[in-house]
Structures are given as structure tokens and as C-alpha cells.
Amino acid sequence: MIKDIDRRINRALTGIRQAFRGVLGIANTAPNIALVQIAGLTGETVQDNELFQHYGYSSNPPAGSAVIVLPLGGKSSQGVIIASEHAQFRVKNLKPGEVAIYTAEGDSIVLKNGHLIEVTTQTLKITATTKVDITTPLLQVNGGDIKADAISLKGHKHSDPQGGITGTPS
């Protein structure tokens, strides 16, 4: 009797699609939940699976990213993407406990062990509607100039009280 029940359960389970790997094709991040096209490793194409992400984090993985699809109710057409990865762009060699956010262009924010945060990009833009408040014993800028509006720290001049204009700082 138990063997018959086990066979029936196994037969029922084989008819339900289990979680599977796929490759992301295109993504539409305009809706409330992003919708993606997936190519399953068996060659099937699945349209409009939902891309679930952790609260506070949003991304649009590039085409070719590996994904894990969880078919709700065993149906591929009702799948949700529960993880994505792209080995070419992923930040590598993180130590245990370290965290990274990265893009396909090579930009990254890495929270490293030892209370160190490394930001790598071409332009870092900070928009604060009230103020930016930095409290530190040392603010160091290497290899460049500091400007406040159009006034350069390296190239500014002052009126000389005895007449004329002072030279730039040396």
C-alpha cells in the first residue's frame, strides 16, 4: 500500500515543473514588478516571468545573465526569478563578510572588512536637498583640484590690501 502511495506521489511530482536554470534575454523594468524573458537550458523560451528582488535593491540584469526560475504551481509560464548572476561582471575575490554592488560598466561599491568602503566610478554625483555634512579628522583629495562654485582652491587669487592681486597658492 505504501509503495503504491509513493509511486503515485512520485508520478504527480514528475508532472510538476521544478526550479530550473535559465539565461535572461530581455527585461522590462517599467512595471511594478520587472518582467523578463528567459531561455531555459532545454531550449524553451518563457515570456514575462517576474523578476523578484530584495527590498531596497533594484537592478536590470544584462542579457545573458544566468537566472534561477521558480515555476509557481509547477508552471513555467508563471515563474518568478529568484536569483540572477553574470559571471563576467560580478566583483570577484570578496573576503567572507564583504558585500559589493556593481554594474556591467565596471562601477562598484564594495563594503570591505576593516570598516572600508571603496567606490569605483568615473563620476560620483551626490544630490542632497538640505546639506552634506562630513565629520572626519582628515579630508584628503589626491591628484586634483577642489572647486566651490567657480572658485578653484589651486587657482584662486585675492585682492592684495596694498594694491594688485595675489598669485595663486603654491
N, C-alpha and C positions, 0 to 999 in steps of 0.2 A: 504494500500500500504506500509506504513512504517513498519507495523508488518511483512509483507512478506519479506521485505528487512532485518529486524532484524533477522528473522528466518534463512534466507539464510547465513547471516554473521555468526551467531552462529553455524550453521551446518558446515560451512567451517572452522571455528576456532577449532571445536572439532576434525577435521581431521588432525590438525597440532599439533605435539608434543610440549608441553610447557616445560619450565625448570623443571628439576627434581633432586631429591637427589639420590646419589648412594654411593657405597663403592668401594674404589680403590683396584684393585687386584695387577697387576704388572705395573711397569713403565719402559720405555726405555728412558733414558735421553741423549743418544748418538746423535740423530738427532738435527737439528737446533731448532726445537720445540719438546719438550718431548711428547711421545705418551704413553697413558695409557690404561689399560683395566679396565672397570668399570662393577660392578654388580649392576644393577638397583634394587630398592627396590621391584619391581614387579617380580624379579627373572630373568630378562633378562641379558645377558652378551653382552656388547658392546666393540668391539675391536678398538684400535688405535684412540681414541679421543685425541685431542690436549690439552696439559696442558699449559694454558697461565699464565704467572706470571708477576709481575711488573718489570720494567726495574731496573737493578742493584741487583735484588734478584733472586736467583735460588735455587731450592730445589728438592729433590726426596722424596715425602711424603711416609711414610711406608705403606705397605699393611694394609688394614683395616681402612685407613683414610676415613672420610666422605667427599664427594665432592658434588658440585653443577654443574650440566651439563646443558649447554645451547645448545639445538639442533638447529644448523643453518638451516634455511629453514624448520624447524619442523622435521628434520630427525635425529634420534638418532645416525646413523652411521656417521653423520657429526657434531657431538657435540664437544664443547670446554668446558674444565673445567675452571670455572671462580673463584672458591674458593675451598680450602681444609682445613680440620681441623682434628686433632687427639686429642681427649679429654684426653687420658691417658698421653700424653707428653706435652701438652700445659702448658706454665707458667701461673699460676693462681694468683689471688688476686692482679692484677695490679691496681694501682690507676688511675683515669682519667688523660690522657695525657702521661702515661708511655708506653714504647714500649719494646718488647722482641723478640729476635731471639733465637731459641732453637733447640736441636736435640733430637732424641729418646734415646740417652745415658745419658741425663741429663745436657749436656753442655748448657750454656746460656750466652747471653749478654743482660743485662737489662738496658735500659736508664730510670733512675728513676727521679722522681721530686726532686728538690733541687740540680740540677747540679751534680748528682752522677751516675756513670756508674759502674755496677757490672759485672765482668766477672767470670764465674764459669767453670772450666775445670780441667783436670789432668795435661796437658802440654800446655803451651801457647808459641807458636813459632812466632817470628816476623822476617821477612826477609826484609831487606832494602838494596837496591843496592848501596846507597850512604852513608847514615848515619842515626842514630836515635838521635833526638835532643829533650831533655826533659828540659823544663823550669818550675821550681817549687821551692817554698821556702823550701820544705822538701820532701825528698825521703826516705820513710820508708820501711824496709824489716823486716817482723816478722817471727821468728821461723826457720831461715835457714842461709845459708852462701851465700856470693856473690863471684863469680869467674870471673876473666878476663883471658881468655885462661886457663892455668892450675894453675894460682896463686889464692890461697884462701885468702879472707880477714881475716878469722878466723885463718887459719893455716899457714900463710906465716911467713918467717923468713928473717932476714937481716944479712949481714956481719957486725960484730962489729969492728969499727975502731981500737979498742985496741986488736984485735985478737979474733977469735972464731965466733960464730953465736949467734944472739939474740934468745930469746924464742918467742913463739907465743904471739900475743896480748892477753891481759887479759880483 
